[in-house]
């Protein structure tokens, strides 16, 4: 009996083993074939039978992770680890969830465990790299990437990622080497092309960036981020219709693509196409994915239409928790929109704090505001060398008709630009860095610093002159223009170079009440660079304003400039008298078409300054003496500004 009983129990045990293996094998096969629902059902049957198998736990964890049920996923990964502590897959999968939910320390701990169990497991290193990037430990992130390179020196993804990492570190030359190597390793791989396009955009090679983003889409037509990036590039290249097409295409591919909606709404608002913006807002009304975005841009439209009370009502409905979690561009736009709306509601304290938050652009971390101050000081040093003046006068041969509209940002230069370009014989080139290109030629080709302009010889000066004239003509699309004006406010500080190359250039110097100028700078969200890094607070803006105006006075005294002054308040209060004064200076007849400057502004598809929404409005006086509403916040600015109140006779 005992023996019989023993044989019976043995058979039952064997059947259980067989049943367990059969169930697990069947579940795994279903999972591999993509029948997730069926596999999940079998895994749950296995669990009900009390069978503990790490493969079952791990795969259930994967399924729950895919369903975004992270709590259950973590539970099953931990069960897998408990039943089989050497399972590197379970540790790896668990770390990916912890990375996703922001538990970086725990994710790092588990990934280090994975690497100990399987030293050449590339995915673990890649996830560890992401942990360090997310937790802002870039030094460790760089070390991990190079470990990846040791394991897989010719892996195009690893090589491309190193290029991207170096790009973000501003090591552009090395970044380009790695990215190009990745392309050579795998010419049909979209990621390195995307990185190369980003790099080219970073250094201002927009045509190359455009070409490479097109390549990304050609290889991976469903990568929606590339459509948005390409839309931004097309916009910067003034290919407005194409830009719109790519923004819309991103949403055609993915209906829930929030960044696509934000980019499209921002594009319409910046290009003053409020009609299309309203159409899009109405089309997507009630879309829960973009509830706050809809509120925010509806508020902006109402503000632009001067329905300030309704705009305030809607902007107040936007969830502030969402604001903190949304992408950086949308967050900065929200605080900027809110600042102007609160200002109209005369909530100046709330407006001030909103504008302060609109300046928290993380891109400023890569800027060095001291470099711009040093740049100004370097230019000034040229005045101390008599060779500067001797060479300037001896090299000058003919009077090229060039004109510069300068001043300080937010001094009314964009309004004056729009008025002047309304004249049939005047064109204005808006903020194109041709002078900056000349500076690069001086430094890189001629090997001189900006405080050594006097060392340039006649041939070099003629080369710079020719380069400038060719480019300013190329940028002008008004072929019958007799006068082309180069408008770039901060070129005030570049006057020694302008004067050295074009001693007879006409200079229009625009100015506005110093306090209003500084306030307006603080209220704008400029594209970050070393110069704009000085305009993020009232104090900083006042300080750089003071330095710039001191340079203007010094240059005006020493450079024998052919200049006229354009006072913003005079342009507003005495439009015709003031514009006739400017026309007389330019030696051109006044034309009644300049009265229709708003039509000129509205015809322009893109105005390349933060004033784009303002110059399409009728002339208004509400911007005069606006600073008085913020008097309390100027307490540490008077030392920089009072001198200029007297100088400009305000």
Secondary structure, DSSP 8 states (H G I E B T S, - for coil): -HHHHHHHHHHHHHHHHHHHHHHHHHHHHHHHTT-HHHHHHHHHHHHHTT---HHHHHHHHHHHHHTT-HHHHHHHHHHHHHH-TT-HHHHHHHHHHHHHTT-HHHHHHHHHHHHHH-TT-HHHHHHHHHHHHHTT-HHHHHHHHHHHHHH-TT-HHHHHHHHHHHHHTT-HHHHHHHHHHHHHH-TT-HHHHHHHHHHHHHTT-HHHHHHHHHHHHHH-TT-HHHHHHHHHHHHHTT-HHHHHHHHHHHHHH-TT-HHHHHHHHHHHHHTT-HHHHHHHHHHTTT-GGGHHHHHHHHHHHHHHTT-HHHHHHHHTTS-HHHHHHS-HHHHHHHHHHHHHHHHHTT-HHHHHHHHHHHT--GGGGG--HHHHHHHHHHHHGGGG-HHHHHHHHHH--S----EEEES-TTSSHHHHHHHHHTSTTEEEEES--HHHHHHHHHHHTS---GGGGGG--HHHHHHHHHHHHHHHHHH---TT-SEEEEE-GGGGGGHHHHHHH-TT-EEEEEE--HHHHHHHHHHS-----TTGGG-SSHHHHHHHHHHHHHHHHHHHHHS--EEEEEEHHHHHHSHHHHHHHHHHHHT----GGGGGHHHHHHH-S---SGGGGTTTS---STTTTGGGGGGGGGTTTHHHHHHHHHHTT-
